Amino acid sequence: MFQRVLLAWDPRKPPRRSVDVAAALADTYDAELAVCCIGDGTVEAQAAVGPDVSIATVPSSHVERELLRYAHDHGFDLLIVGRAHDSDQLPQRLIEWASLPVLVVVEEEPRQ
């Protein structure tokens, strides 16, 4: 179903749960997993996903456009992004603008 999975990595709020979900999906579908860092954070991302996963970066300005352009230009068929809190706008904008499936992973457990 998925052949190339891209995980968006925001170094200000590292997507710990999203890493697990992305790795599990890539393993399930025998898909390639790659990470795209927003701005800096490649060292932390590489440590979290392992040395066999390719890491790229996009500028932190116009993040939605840059992530979607990268995903399209490199033929990804699933984009995974973490949502740290309800006011996080990035996942919603990616869903609205994307021409590929976007999976949003809630990074923090909801408080009861």
C-alpha positions as CSV (number, residue, x, y, z in Angstrom):
1,M,0.0,0.0,0.0
2,F,2.7,2.5,1.0
3,Q,6.2,2.3,-0.6
4,R,7.8,5.6,0.6
5,V,6.9,7.1,4.0
6,L,8.1,10.5,5.1
7,L,8.1,11.6,8.7
8,A,8.1,15.4,9.4
9,W,10.5,16.2,12.3
10,D,10.1,19.4,14.2
11,P,13.2,19.8,16.5
12,R,11.3,22.2,18.8
13,K,8.9,19.3,19.7
14,P,10.5,16.0,18.5
15,P,7.8,13.5,17.4
16,R,8.6,10.6,19.6
17,R,5.3,8.7,19.1
18,S,5.3,9.5,15.4
19,V,8.7,7.8,15.1
20,D,7.2,4.6,16.4
21,V,4.2,4.8,14.2
22,A,6.3,5.6,11.1
23,A,8.7,2.7,11.8
24,A,5.8,0.3,12.3
25,L,4.1,1.3,9.1
26,A,7.3,1.1,7.1
27,D,8.0,-2.3,8.5
28,T,4.4,-3.5,7.9
29,Y,4.4,-2.4,4.3
30,D,8.1,-3.0,3.7
31,A,8.3,0.6,2.7
32,E,11.2,3.0,2.7
33,L,11.2,5.4,5.7
34,A,12.8,8.9,5.5
35,V,12.7,11.9,7.8
36,C,12.4,15.6,6.8
37,C,13.6,18.0,9.5
38,I,12.1,21.4,9.8
39,G,15.1,23.6,10.1
40,D,17.8,22.0,12.2
41,G,17.6,18.8,14.1
42,T,19.2,16.2,11.9
43,V,21.5,14.8,14.6
44,E,18.5,14.2,17.0
45,A,16.4,12.8,14.2
46,Q,19.1,10.4,13.0
47,A,19.6,9.2,16.6
48,A,15.9,8.5,17.0
49,V,15.3,6.7,13.7
50,G,18.7,5.0,13.2
51,P,21.5,5.2,10.8
52,D,19.7,3.4,7.9
53,V,17.0,6.1,7.5
54,S,17.8,9.0,5.2
55,I,17.4,12.5,6.7
56,A,16.7,15.8,4.8
57,T,15.9,19.3,5.8
58,V,13.5,22.0,4.7
59,P,13.6,25.7,5.8
60,S,11.5,26.6,8.8
61,S,9.8,29.3,6.8
62,H,6.7,28.3,4.7
63,V,7.0,24.8,6.4
64,E,3.8,23.4,4.9
65,R,4.7,24.3,1.3
66,E,8.3,23.1,1.7
67,L,7.3,19.7,3.3
68,L,4.7,19.1,0.6
69,R,7.1,20.1,-2.1
70,Y,9.8,17.8,-0.7
71,A,7.3,14.9,-0.4
72,H,6.0,15.4,-4.0
73,D,9.5,15.9,-5.6
74,H,10.8,12.7,-4.0
75,G,7.7,10.5,-4.6
76,F,6.5,9.9,-1.1
77,D,3.1,8.4,-0.8
78,L,2.5,9.0,2.9
79,L,3.4,11.9,5.1
80,I,3.4,11.5,8.9
81,V,3.3,14.5,11.2
82,G,3.0,14.8,15.0
83,R,0.6,17.1,16.8
84,A,1.9,18.3,20.1
85,H,-1.2,20.1,21.2
86,D,-4.6,21.2,19.9
87,S,-3.5,24.6,18.8
88,D,-0.8,23.1,16.5
89,Q,-1.7,24.4,13.0
90,L,0.8,22.5,10.9
91,P,-1.1,19.2,10.7
92,Q,-4.3,20.8,9.7
93,R,-2.7,22.9,7.0
94,L,-0.9,19.8,5.7
95,I,-4.1,17.9,5.5
96,E,-5.8,20.8,3.7
97,W,-3.1,21.3,1.1
98,A,-1.7,17.8,0.5
99,S,-2.1,15.7,-2.5
100,L,-1.0,12.6,-0.6
101,P,-2.3,11.0,2.6
102,V,-1.3,12.7,5.8
103,L,-1.3,10.8,9.0
104,V,-1.4,12.9,12.2
105,V,-0.1,11.3,15.4
106,V,-1.0,12.8,18.7
107,E,2.3,13.2,20.5
108,E,1.0,13.7,24.1
109,E,-1.6,11.8,25.9
110,P,-4.7,13.8,26.5
111,R,-5.1,15.1,30.0
112,Q,-8.1,13.9,31.9
